[in-house]
Amino acid sequence: MISEQLLRWPDLLAIAINLSIMIGIGIYSARRNNSADAYFFASRSMPGWIVGVSLMATIISSMTFLAIPGFTFEKDWRYMPAHFFYFIPAMVAYFLFMPYFRKGHVRSAYEYLEHRFGAWARLYAAAGFLVFQMFRTGVILYAVSLPFGPMTGFPLHWVILCLGILVAAYTIAGGLEAVIYTDLLQGFALIAGGLICIPIVIKLIPGGLNQILAEAWADGKFDLGSTALVWDEQTTWVLILVYQFIFLQLVCTDQNTVQRYIAMKTDREAKKGLILSTILTIPVWFYFAFIGTSLYVYYKLYPSSALDQLVSEQAFPYFVLTQVPAGVAGFVISGLLAAAMSTLDSGINASAATVTNDFYRRFNKVKKDEQHYLKFGRWISLVFGLIMISVALFINFTRTQTLMDLKTLVVSILGAGLLSIFLLGFLTVRVNSRATLVATGCTIFGVGFWLFADSSLGNSLLPAIRTYLPNKFWIIVLSNVFLFLFAYFLSFFIKNTQNNNLKNLTVWTSSKN
């Protein structure tokens, strides 16, 4: 077990300095927010390079810091080809989605769906995003708090409360500007923290880099797994396919990223920002994977009885606290905090923006000034901060997988086919609102039936069906493919009852200006 004595005073000082800077940025940015547009979109004036680092930091969560080294430490590199092909979704966002969000003067990613398919599409997408963020931020807060309890000697629930309150505080105060500037510093801390550890572990191994590569290769640690395309196994090609859909949804339609597209001051800066984030993100994934493989070789040579009591995701923090010099270790641990905080603050601000713009502003028929929406947005940020903390505490006190199962259930149903709704809107002229609505309803029903049949109750009632069900990680692929094809098919039979004015709503009807 990680000893509570391992965090030394120089480490605590480094972490305290990092947290103090976050608070300072929040206070500074709070004084500059005089409207909802400033609070949610940083007055649409951010430089591309800053937002690019912020995008990278948002995509790289604490799960990257812990899970990727943990997986390559315990198993192999089967996930890495999927991460390499991240550049394909980034190109789709660059050429298709980002230009529209920049040109359309929208306040949310989901506002487009109302213009294209009606209010139901906007509300469905926005609700799915909000539910997802509620669970995602809570899970990440819990995950990043896990190592800090033993490190500091504080009970885990107090660590969750302190970290959660800190992130919520500077996000509520400073809005998107504070989020982006803290992400900038956190992004550099994340990158530097990982890079510092690579030469340290190489130096500790007698044969250096050559020995790491030789022993890891001999033990199959660089294996990419099976290349078969099957239903029930996470093979290389399955993971590539699944992650293409995950990344497409993340960089093309997620409010976290769309906010940043809108926040950049010019189209040129927006393009720079997206390119920079892509250039930074892919190498970060790979060198964290290499850290896990290097640690495998190190602990093969120098076994640790304490490590035997830890899960694989704790291998990297354990190495940092036992082998990295005091102070430097604190800086690296700050990178872990940075990875989590950059995702959490983005989730809170994006959720508040979605509630304010997609629900409150849309349905509020009484004209209000920007100060009113600014105050409302801050209150909603507070609510989502409390939800984040509550979910993390629930996981801690129940110590059950039920919540994770519920997350899979809710997110799968509410988010079923969400990416394909955007693609239908952008890529087709024929498909109309009624056809898309029917196809979405059928998709939700199908996913719900799938999850029921895959449950213990479903298996007892429908044992024959479960035999033919793919693994649940196929949901995002099959739900999107089905919805897209079925909606297109229905469009030949279901007439459109809406206004057919599709100017600037599809790639075929878009003007250059």
C-alpha positions in Angstrom: 0.0 0.0 0.0 1.2 3.5 -0.8 2.4 4.9 2.5 1.0 8.1 3.9 4.6 9.2 4.6 5.6 9.2 1.0 4.5 12.8 0.3 7.3 14.9 1.6 7.2 18.6 2.4 8.8 19.7 -0.9 6.1 17.6 -2.8 3.4 19.2 -0.7 4.8 22.7 -1.5 4.9 22.0 -5.2 1.3 20.9 -5.1 0.2 23.8 -3.0 1.9 26.3 -5.4 0.0 24.7 -8.3 -3.3 24.9 -6.6 -2.7 28.5 -5.5 -2.1 29.5 -9.1 -5.4 27.9 -10.1 -7.2 29.9 -7.5 -5.5 33.1 -8.5 -6.4 32.6 -12.1 -10.1 32.1 -11.1 -10.1 35.3 -9.1 -8.4 37.3 -11.9 -10.8 36.0 -14.6 -13.9 36.6 -12.4 -13.2 40.4 -12.6 -13.2 40.3 -16.4 -16.6 38.5 -16.8 -19.2 41.1 -17.4 -21.6 39.1 -19.6 -22.7 35.5 -20.3 -20.8 35.6 -23.5 -17.6 36.4 -21.6 -18.4 33.7 -19.0 -19.1 30.9 -21.4 -17.0 31.8 -24.5 -14.2 34.1 -23.1 -15.7 36.9 -25.2 -14.7 34.9 -28.3 -11.2 36.4 -28.2 -8.8 33.6 -27.2 -5.6 32.9 -29.2 -5.5 29.6 -31.0 -2.3 28.3 -29.3 -3.7 28.7 -25.8 -7.0 27.0 -26.7 -5.1 24.3 -28.5 -3.3 23.4 -25.2 -6.6 23.6 -23.4 -8.2 21.2 -25.8 -5.3 18.8 -25.3 -5.6 19.0 -21.5 -9.4 18.4 -21.6 -9.0 15.3 -23.8 -6.2 14.0 -21.7 -7.9 13.3 -18.4 -6.5 11.7 -15.2 -7.6 8.4 -16.8 -4.7 8.9 -19.3 -2.2 9.6 -16.4 -3.3 6.5 -14.5 -5.0 4.1 -16.9 -2.7 4.1 -19.9 0.5 3.4 -17.9 -1.5 1.0 -15.8 -2.7 -1.0 -18.8 0.7 -1.1 -20.6 2.4 -2.0 -17.3 0.0 -5.0 -16.8 -0.7 -6.0 -20.4 0.3 -4.6 -23.7 -0.1 -1.8 -26.3 -3.4 -3.0 -27.9 -5.1 0.4 -27.2 -2.4 2.5 -28.9 -3.3 2.0 -32.6 -6.8 3.3 -31.8 -5.3 6.4 -30.2 -2.9 6.9 -33.1 -5.8 7.3 -35.5 -7.2 10.1 -33.4 -6.0 12.4 -36.2 -8.9 11.2 -38.5 -11.7 12.5 -36.3 -9.6 15.7 -35.8 -9.6 16.2 -39.6 -13.3 15.7 -39.8 -13.8 18.3 -37.1 -11.3 20.6 -38.9 -13.0 20.5 -42.3 -16.7 19.9 -41.4 -17.8 20.7 -37.9 -15.6 23.5 -36.7 -16.3 25.8 -39.7 -20.0 25.6 -39.1 -19.8 26.3 -35.3 -17.5 29.2 -36.1 -19.8 30.6 -38.8 -23.2 29.8 -37.3 -22.8 32.1 -34.3 -24.4 29.4 -32.0 -24.1 29.3 -28.3 -24.0 25.5 -28.0 -23.2 22.5 -30.1 -26.9 21.4 -29.9 -28.4 24.7 -31.1 -27.5 23.5 -34.6 -29.8 20.4 -34.2 -32.8 22.6 -33.6 -32.2 24.6 -36.8 -31.8 21.3 -38.7 -34.3 18.9 -37.1 -36.4 20.8 -34.6 -36.4 21.4 -30.8 -36.7 17.7 -29.9 -33.2 17.0 -31.4 -31.6 19.8 -29.5 -33.2 18.9 -26.2 -32.4 15.2 -26.6 -28.7 15.9 -27.4 -28.4 18.4 -24.6 -30.0 16.2 -22.0 -27.7 13.3 -23.0 -24.7 15.5 -22.7 -25.7 16.7 -19.2 -26.3 13.3 -17.8 -23.0 12.0 -19.2 -21.1 14.9 -17.6 -22.8 14.4 -14.2 -21.4 10.8 -14.1 -18.2 11.5 -15.9 -17.0 14.3 -13.7 -17.9 12.3 -10.5 -16.0 9.2 -11.7 -12.9 11.3 -12.6 -13.0 13.2 -9.3 -13.2 9.9 -7.4 -10.4 8.3 -9.5 -7.9 11.2 -9.0 -8.7 11.3 -5.3 -7.8 7.6 -4.8 -4.0 8.0 -4.6 -4.2 11.2 -2.5 -5.8 9.7 0.5 -2.9 7.4 1.3 -0.4 10.0 0.2 -1.6 12.6 2.6 -3.1 10.5 5.4 -6.5 12.2 5.0 -9.7 10.1 4.6 -10.7 9.7 1.0 -14.0 11.6 1.4 -12.1 14.7 2.7 -9.8 14.6 -0.3 -12.8 14.4 -2.7 -14.4 17.3 -0.9 -11.3 19.5 -1.0 -10.4 18.8 -4.6 -14.0 19.1 -5.7 -14.6 22.4 -3.9 -11.3 23.8 -5.3 -12.1 23.0 -9.0 -15.7 24.2 -8.6 -14.6 27.4 -7.0 -12.3 28.7 -9.7 -14.6 27.4 -12.4 -17.6 29.2 -10.9 -15.7 32.4 -10.4 -13.7 32.6 -13.7 -15.8 30.9 -16.3 -14.3 29.6 -19.6 -11.4 32.1 -19.5 -10.3 30.7 -16.2 -10.8 27.2 -17.4 -8.7 27.8 -20.5 -5.8 29.6 -18.7 -5.7 27.0 -15.9 -5.8 24.3 -18.6 -2.8 26.0 -20.3 -0.7 25.6 -17.1 -2.1 22.2 -16.3 -1.4 21.0 -19.9 2.3 22.0 -19.5 2.4 20.3 -16.1 0.9 17.2 -17.5 3.4 17.0 -20.4 6.4 17.9 -18.3 5.4 15.5 -15.5 5.4 12.6 -17.8 8.6 13.6 -19.6 10.5 14.0 -16.4 9.9 10.4 -15.4 11.1 8.8 -18.6 14.8 9.6 -18.3 14.6 8.8 -14.5 13.3 5.2 -15.1 15.8 4.7 -18.0 18.7 5.7 -15.8 17.6 3.3 -13.0 17.7 0.3 -15.4 21.3 -1.0 -15.9 21.0 -1.4 -19.7 19.0 1.8 -20.1 16.7 2.2 -23.1 18.1 -0.8 -25.0 17.2 -3.1 -22.1 13.7 -1.7 -21.7 13.0 -2.3 -25.4 14.6 -5.8 -25.5 12.9 -7.2 -22.4 9.5 -5.6 -23.1 9.6 -7.0 -26.7 10.6 -10.4 -25.5 7.8 -10.5 -22.9 5.2 -9.3 -25.4 4.6 -5.9 -23.8 4.5 -4.2 -27.2 2.0 -6.7 -28.6 -1.1 -5.1 -30.3 -3.3 -8.1 -29.6 -5.4 -10.0 -32.1 -6.3 -8.4 -35.4 -9.5 -10.3 -35.8 -12.8 -8.4 -36.2 -15.0 -10.2 -33.7 -18.0 -9.3 -31.5 -16.8 -10.3 -28.1 -13.2 -9.4 -27.9 -11.3 -6.1 -27.7 -9.0 -6.8 -30.7 -6.9 -4.2 -32.4 -9.3 -3.5 -35.3 -12.3 -3.5 -33.0 -10.7 -0.9 -30.7 -9.7 1.3 -33.7 -13.3 1.2 -35.0 -14.9 1.9 -31.6 -12.5 4.7 -30.7 -13.1 6.4 -34.1 -16.7 6.9 -33.0 -15.7 7.9 -29.5 -13.3 10.5 -30.8 -15.6 11.7 -33.5 -18.3 12.4 -30.9 -15.7 14.1 -28.6 -14.1 16.5 -31.0 -17.0 17.1 -33.4 -20.2 17.4 -31.3 -19.2 17.6 -27.6 -20.0 20.9 -25.9 -16.6 20.9 -24.2 -14.8 21.2 -27.5 -17.4 23.2 -29.4 -17.1 25.9 -26.7 -13.4 26.2 -27.4 -14.0 26.4 -31.2 -16.3 29.3 -30.5 -14.0 31.0 -28.0 -11.1 31.5 -30.5 -11.0 35.0 -32.0 -10.6 34.2 -35.7 -11.1 31.2 -38.0 -7.4 31.1 -38.6 -6.7 30.9 -34.8 -9.3 28.2 -34.5 -7.6 26.1 -37.1 -4.2 26.6 -35.4 -5.8 25.6 -32.1 -7.2 22.3 -33.4 -4.0 21.4 -35.2 -1.9 22.1 -32.2 -4.2 20.1 -29.9 -3.9 17.1 -32.2 -0.1 17.4 -32.5 0.2 17.4 -28.7 -2.4 14.9 -27.8 -1.2 11.8 -29.7 2.4 11.9 -28.5 1.2 12.3 -24.9 -0.8 9.1 -25.1 2.2 7.3 -26.5 4.8 8.4 -24.0 2.5 7.6 -21.1 2.1 4.1 -22.6 5.9 3.9 -22.8 6.2 4.9 -19.1 4.0 1.9 -18.2 6.1 -0.5 -20.3 9.3 0.9 -18.7 7.9 0.4 -15.2 7.2 -3.2 -16.1 10.8 -3.8 -16.9 12.0 -1.8 -13.8 9.8 -3.8 -11.4 10.7 -7.0 -13.1 14.4 -6.3 -12.2 13.6 -4.8 -8.8 10.4 -6.4 -7.4 8.4 -4.6 -4.8 6.2 -6.3 -2.2 4.3 -3.1 -1.7 3.5 -2.9 -5.4 2.0 -6.4 -5.2 -0.8 -4.9 -3.0 -1.7 -2.2 -5.5 -3.7 -2.2 -8.7 -1.9 -1.6 -11.9 -3.2 2.0 -12.2 -1.3 2.8 -9.0 2.1 1.7 -10.4 3.0 5.0 -11.8 2.1 7.1 -8.7 4.0 4.6 -6.6 7.1 4.9 -8.7 6.9 8.7 -8.6 6.7 8.8 -4.8 9.4 6.2 -4.2 12.0 6.9 -6.9 11.6 10.5 -8.0 13.4 13.2 -5.9 11.4 15.2 -3.4 9.9 18.3 -4.9 10.2 16.9 -8.4 7.8 14.2 -7.4 5.4 16.8 -6.2 5.6 18.5 -9.6 4.8 15.2 -11.3 1.9 14.5 -9.0 0.7 18.0 -9.9 0.5 16.7 -13.5 -1.9 14.0 -12.2 -4.0 16.7 -10.6 -3.7 18.8 -13.7 -5.0 16.0 -15.9 -8.1 15.6 -13.7 -8.8 19.3 -13.0 -8.6 20.3 -16.7 -11.4 17.8 -17.5 -13.5 18.6 -14.4 -13.5 22.3 -14.9 -14.4 21.9 -18.6 -17.3 19.6 -17.7 -18.7 22.0 -15.1 -18.5 25.1 -17.4 -19.8 23.2 -20.5 -22.7 21.8 -18.5 -23.6 25.2 -17.2 -23.5 26.6 -20.7 -25.8 23.9 -22.0 -28.4 24.4 -19.2 -28.3 28.2 -19.7 -28.4 28.3 -23.5 -30.2 25.1 -24.5 -32.9 25.2 -21.8 -33.2 28.4 -19.8 -32.5 31.0 -22.5 -34.4 29.0 -25.1 -37.6 28.6 -23.0 -37.4 31.9 -21.1 -39.7 34.2 -23.1 -39.1 37.2 -20.9 -36.2 39.3 -22.2 -33.2 39.4 -19.9 -29.9 41.2 -20.0 -26.5 39.4 -20.2 -25.9 40.0 -16.5 -28.9 37.9 -15.7 -27.6 35.0 -17.8 -24.2 35.5 -16.2 -25.6 35.1 -12.7 -27.7 32.2 -13.7 -24.7 30.4 -15.3 -22.7 30.8 -12.1 -25.5 29.3 -10.0 -25.8 26.4 -12.4 -22.0 25.9 -12.3 -22.4 25.7 -8.5 -25.1 23.0 -8.9 -23.0 20.9 -11.2 -20.0 21.3 -8.9 -22.1 19.9 -6.1 -23.4 17.1 -8.3 -19.8 16.2 -9.2 -18.8 16.0 -5.6 -21.9 14.0 -4.6 -21.4 11.4 -7.3 -17.7 10.9 -6.3 -18.7 10.6 -2.6 -21.4 8.1 -3.5 -18.9 5.9 -5.3 -16.6 6.2 -2.3 -19.1 5.3 0.4 -20.9 2.5 -1.6 -17.8 1.0 -3.2 -20.0 -0.7 -5.7 -20.0 -1.1 -9.5 -23.7 -0.3 -9.6 -23.1 3.3 -10.4 -20.8 2.4 -13.3 -23.5 0.1 -14.6 -26.0 2.8 -14.3 -23.7 5.2 -16.1 -23.4 2.8 -19.0 -27.1 2.3 -19.1 -28.0 6.0 -19.0 -25.3 7.3 -21.3 -25.9 4.5 -23.8 -29.6 5.2 -24.0 -29.5 9.0 -23.9 -26.5 9.3 -26.2 -27.5 6.5 -28.6 -26.8 7.6 -32.2 -26.1 11.2 -31.2 -23.1 11.4 -33.5 -25.1 10.2 -36.5 -27.8 12.8 -35.9 -25.2 15.5 -36.5 -23.8 13.6 -39.5 -27.3 13.3 -41.0 -27.7 17.0 -40.5 -24.5 18.0 -42.1 -24.1 15.4 -44.8 -27.6 14.9 -46.2 -30.3 17.1 -47.6 -33.0 14.4 -48.0 -33.3 13.3 -44.4 -35.9 15.3 -42.4 -36.9 15.7 -38.8 -39.7 13.1 -38.7 -37.5 10.4 -40.2 -34.7 11.2 -37.8 -37.1 11.2 -34.8 -38.5 7.8 -35.7 -35.0 6.4 -36.3 -33.8 7.9 -33.0 -36.7 6.4 -31.1 -36.0 2.9 -32.6 -32.4 3.2 -31.7 -33.1 4.1 -28.1 -35.5 1.2 -27.9 -32.9 -1.2 -29.4 -30.1 -0.1 -27.1 -32.4 -0.4 -24.1 -33.4 -3.9 -25.1 -29.7 -4.8 -25.7 -28.7 -3.7 -22.3 -31.7 -5.5 -20.7 -30.9 -8.7 -22.5 -27.3 -8.4 -21.4 -28.3 -8.0 -17.7 -28.7 -10.8 -15.2 -32.5 -10.5 -15.3 -32.5 -10.4 -19.1 -30.3 -13.5 -19.2 -32.6 -15.4 -17.0 -35.7 -14.5 -19.2 -34.0 -14.5 -22.6 -30.9 -16.7 -22.4 -30.9 -17.6 -26.1 -30.7 -13.9 -27.1 -27.8 -13.1 -24.9 -25.7 -15.7 -26.7 -25.8 -13.6 -29.9 -25.3 -10.2 -28.3 -22.0 -8.3 -29.0 -20.0 -6.8 -26.1 -21.4 -3.5 -24.9 -18.5 -1.5 -26.2 -20.0 -2.0 -29.6 -23.0 0.1 -28.7 -21.6 3.4 -29.9 -20.7 1.9 -33.3 -23.9 0.0 -34.0 -26.3 2.6 -32.6 -24.8 5.3 -34.8 -24.6 3.2 -38.0 -28.2 1.9 -37.5 -29.6 5.3 -36.9 -27.9 6.9 -39.9 -29.0 4.2 -42.3 -32.5 3.7 -41.0 -33.2 7.5 -41.0 -32.0 7.8 -44.5 -34.2 4.8 -45.5 -37.2 6.3 -43.8 -36.7 9.6 -45.5 -38.0 8.0 -48.8 -41.3 7.3 -47.1 -41.8 9.9 -44.4 -42.6 13.4 -45.8 -41.1 16.5 -44.3 -43.5 18.8 -42.5 -40.9 21.5 -41.7 -39.5 24.4 -43.5 -37.1 23.1 -46.2 -34.8 26.1 -46.0 -31.4 24.3 -45.4 -29.2 27.3 -46.2 -25.9 26.9 -44.3 -27.2 23.8 -42.5 -25.6 21.1 -44.7 -22.3 20.8 -46.6 -24.3 20.9 -49.9 -26.2 24.2 -49.0 -23.4 26.1 -47.3 -22.4 29.5 -48.5 -18.7 30.5 -48.5 -19.3 33.6 -46.4 
